[in-house]
Amino acid sequence: MHLSADHITLDFPLAQAAHSRASAGAAPLGGRLHGQGRSTFVRALDDVSFHLEIGDRLALVGHNGSGKSTLLRVLAGIYHPDRGHVSSSSHVSGIFNMSLGFRQEATGYRNLVIKGLMAGRSRAEIEAALPEIAEFTGLGPYLDMPLHTYSQGMAMRLAFAATTAFSNDILVMDEWIGAGDAGFQEKIIARMNDFLHASTIVVVASHSASLLRRLANKAIWLEQGQVRRMGGPEVIDEYEAAISVVELAPPLRAQVDARRGLWVAREGLDAPHLLWNLPGNVEGLQLRVHTSGQGLTVVRAAVARCGAWPLAPWVQAGMRFEIARPNEEPVAAYVADAA
């Protein structure tokens, strides 16, 4: 079993009005602007390549507009690349739009049957799978109610359960997978582990770094449609560390730039933050905390030279925060006070 992307490049043409604004220097949030004759286009994906085999679970990370959703749609055959090609040993199933293939007036049970029929399953196969799917959703009597009565979270549960129950061997999932409550995310992780044991390939994009770390054995960091880094789960940590500084609000930036070490700041901020500004080599450093009864817990698996972490509600006086490499002495430390 395999899923491969070979030098994928995809361009989206700009309308004439957008072309005029782009020529004046405006740039899109996502890919890079290119011109060819009188035409201007956005290169949403630029020479993206990778190869996945049995048991691989690939995480896609990057800011909004970096090309994650576009790449998933290319893998699923929704978009066709201008250059390069996708090859797979099985049909690729995707979760992109929760309402795709669903009927708002039909019940949850009826929509599960529809999804199964669309996936090419027999009525007998669908009926046999329904009890397990119903239990997984946790929707209980709501499965007998029309879909239009569901909340967004309930519809997400139904969509995920249906797609994963009737999917093929390769599954791609977009951003919304990280939007569920904590209990349902645990079910998602368990389902993904079942997929791995069933020799399935999974590609998932999410802004939830903690969820991706628990799911993925490979990761790609996309930036303006290009692969910035490719490797193991450590790529997720590197991405999170890089954006920690970029996304600092001006008040935090000012306080981080004002001193060195690890400390807590409260004045001028909406909420207290743990701040750090570190000299020297920061490669491999983590933010961790010593808590009574739980020992050492990693709060952030990778940190940049400077950054901020909002103090969580569970932080109590006496807790010791450290920035250190695994199994090494800390380079900076702070003990939380009573305030």
Secondary structure, 3 states (H helix, E strand, C coil): CEEEEEEEEEEEECCHHHHHHHHCCCCCCCCEEEEECCEEEEEEEEEEEEEEECCCEEEEECCCCCCHHHHHHHHCCCCCCCEEEEEECCCEEEECCCCCCCCCCCEHHHHHHHHHHHCCCCHHHHHHHHHHHHHHHCCHHHHHCEHHHCCHHHHHHHHHHHHHHCCCCEEEECHHHHHCCHHHHHHHHHHHHHHHHCCCEEEEECCCHHHHHHHCCEEEEEECCEEEEEECCHHHHHHHHHHHHHCCCHHHHHHHHHCCEEEEECCCCCCCEEEEECCCCCCCCEEEEEECCCEEEEEECCCCCEEEEECCCCCCCCCEEEEECCCCCCCEEEECCCC
